[in-house]
Amino acid sequence: MKSDSPTPVVASLRVQQLLQKLHALSDVEEKSWSQRFFYLTRLVRFLVFGEIWSAAADEHMRDKFVALDRDKCQFIYLLTRSVGACNVIEAGTSFGLSTIYLALAVGQNVLLQRKIAAGTTSLTGKVTATEKEHAKAVKARLHCKEAGDEVEPWIELREGDLLESLKVDNGVPERIDLLLLDIWTPLALPTLKLVQPMLKCGAVVITDNVGIAKLLYREFLEYIRNPENGFRSLTLPYSGGLELSVYLP
């Protein structure tokens, strides 16, 4: 779903240039033969051996700059703005590219609602982002710092096992407006179930690559597409498939 229209993202020239730079780095990584071979190998190992993930796959991805496509990031930015999301969870930060889009939207939503309330509210908001790899978290923090005050104050990046760091008793907001799942498939369903009690009615869940990796996402998709679990869901025709789900318990 490519577009020739101007960017819909409201941001300073400095942030726009940073986003362009980071997308260019991600594009080079994604299109490399080594990365394409890695994806093909993962698919073959799943089909032949039923292997979803491995220590070798973890090691390969440890330093890879793989991020959401530009059009997906722009869509998620606009979606976050349109629903007025102020508390967002991002499962899978990597180098922080999509995190910047989310933080821009959250910051703008909070400031707008404060303006509308004319100083009568102390409304806050943040993107609670997660990353397992320390080296990636370091780079993500540097990129967010480079983005400046439009972005950095609105991000809390948590390192380590997200199934621990995203628990409510670890300081995660009790009401979540939007959840972005951009992690490896084995973690998608456990993460959703962990966060689900925090989702407000009408909260949005976005999941990447549900088309190209539908076999790996089988249990997750069976769960989130079953209305008995509280979600209404459809797949958007972005590259690889992007699942849009709304929580309506």
N, C-alpha and C positions, 0 to 999 in steps of 0.2 A: 504494500500500500504506500507507494512513493508519492510525494507531492512536490509540485514546483512552486507552491505558494510560499510567501515569506514565513519565517518562523513564527509560530504562535506564542512563543515563550517570552514573557516580559522579564527582561534582565538587562543589566548594563552591558556595554560593549566588552568590557573585560571578561565578564562571565560568559558571554556569547563566544568569544574567541577561545576561552578555555574549553568550553563544550565542544567546539569544532576540533580542537587539538586532540581531545580525549577520544572523540568518535573516530578520528583518523587512525589513532593508535590501535583502537579496538578492531577497526576494519582490516588493518594489515594482519593482525593476529588471527582473526576469524578466517581470512582467505588464504592463509598459509597452507602449504601442502601437509605440513606436520599436524596441524590442527584438524584438517579434513580427514586425514588418515586416522587420527585418534578417534573422531566421532564414528567413522566406519568400523573401526576395531571394536568400539564399545557395543555397537549394534550387533555385530557378528557374535561377540562373546555372550551377549544376552540371548540371541536366538539359538546358539549351539549349546551353551552351558547354563543358561538361565542366570548369568552373572549380571547383577544390576550395577554394582560398583566394586572397587577394589583398592587396595593400598597403592598399587601401581598407578591407578587413575588419579588418586589423590596427589601423588608425587608429581605426575605430569602437569596437573592444573595448578600447582602451588604458586607459580609465577606468571600464569597466563592472564593477559588482559582481555577478558571476554566479557562484553557488556551488552545491554539491551540495544537494539537497533535505534537509530535516531528517530524514526517515525513512531516507534513504540514509546520512546521516552517523551516525545511531544504529546502523544495521546494521553499518557499517564499524567503528565503535567496538567493538561486541560481538564481531565477527569477529576483530579484532585482539587483544582480550583472550582469546578462546577458543583461539586458536592459539599464544598466548604470544609473539607477535611482539615482538622487541626492536630489530630493525633494519629500518626501513621507508623506502621511497622514495616520495615524492609528486611526480609529474610534473604540474605545473600548480597552483601554490599560490593564485594570484589574491590575494585580500585576507586569506587565512589562516584561513578558517572551518573547512574540513575538516581543516586542519593542526592545529588545536586539539584536535579529536576524536582524531586519530591520536596526538598527543603525550600526551594524557591516558592513552590506553591503553598506550602504550609505557612511560611513566613508572611506571604502576601494575604492569605486567608485570615490569619490572626490579626494583622494590622488593620485589615478592612473591617473586621468585626469590632475591633476596639474603636475605630473611627465612627462606625455606625452607633455604637453605644455611648459615644461622646464622653468617654472617660469614666463611665459608670461601671465598668467591668475590668477585672484583672485577668481576663482570659489569657491563657498561655497555650502553647502547642509545641510539638517537636516530632521529628522523625527518629524513631528508635531503630537504629540500623545494626545489623549483625554481620560479623565476619570471623570465620574460624582461623584463617591464616594470619599470623602476626605481620608478616611482610606486606601483605595486601592491606591490612588495616593501617599500617604506617603510611603507605602511599595514599590511601583514601583520605586520611586526616590531612595530609599535605595538600591534596587537591581541594578539599573543602576550605582549608585555610587560604589557599590561593584565590578561591572564589570570593572571600571576604565576608563582610557583614550581611550581605544579602542571603548568605547560605550558612556559614559556620555556626552562628548562635542557635540555629534551629535543629541541630543534629546532635544526637547522643549515640556514639558508635560503641557497641559492646563486642569485645573479643571473646572467642572461645565457643563452647557448645551452646548453640542457640536454644536447645531444649531446656537448658538451665537458665541462661541469661534472660529469656523472655517470660519467666514466671512472674506473676503479679507481685509476689513477695520480694522480688528483686527490684522493685521500683518501676515496673512497667505501668503506664496509665491504665486505669480500670475500664476505660471506655475507648475503644479503637474505632476510628472512622474508615480506615483503609489499610489493607494488608497486601503487600507485593511479595509474591513468592517467585524468586529467581534463584533457586537453589537446585542441587542435584536431587533427582526424583525420589530416592528413598526417604528424604527428609520432608517432602511436601505434605504428606498426610499427617504425620506426627506433629508437624508445626501448626497446621491448620487446626487440629483438634486441641492443641495447647492454647491457641489464641482465641478459638471460637467463643468461649465464655466471656471474653472481653469485647467482642464485636457488638456494636450497637445495632439496633434494628435499622436496616437500610445500609449497613456498612458494605463496602465494595472489596472484593478479593480479586486480584489480578495474578494469573499464573502464566508463565512464559513457556513456549515450545510444547504445548500440549498436542499439537498435530504431529510434528516430526518425531516426538518421543511418546506417542500415545500408548505404545506397548509398555513402556517403563512407568507411565503414569496410570496404568490400568486401575489399580485400587483407589488411587486418589480421585480419578474421574468418576468412578462408580459411586464414590461417597458424595462428592460435591454436586453431582448431577441428579442425585436422589432427593426430591423435594422433602421427603420425610426427615432429612437432616437439616432442613431449614434454609437451603440455598435454592435460588433460581439462577440458571447458568446458561451461557451460550459461548460459542467459539467465534472470535473475530478473525477475519481473513488476513491477518498479518503474517509475515514470513514465519514459518514454523508453527503457526497457530498461537493465538493469545486468548486465554479463557477469561471471560468477564463474568463474575458471579456476584450476586447481591444477597445479603443475608436477610431473610424475611421469615423469622421463626413464628 
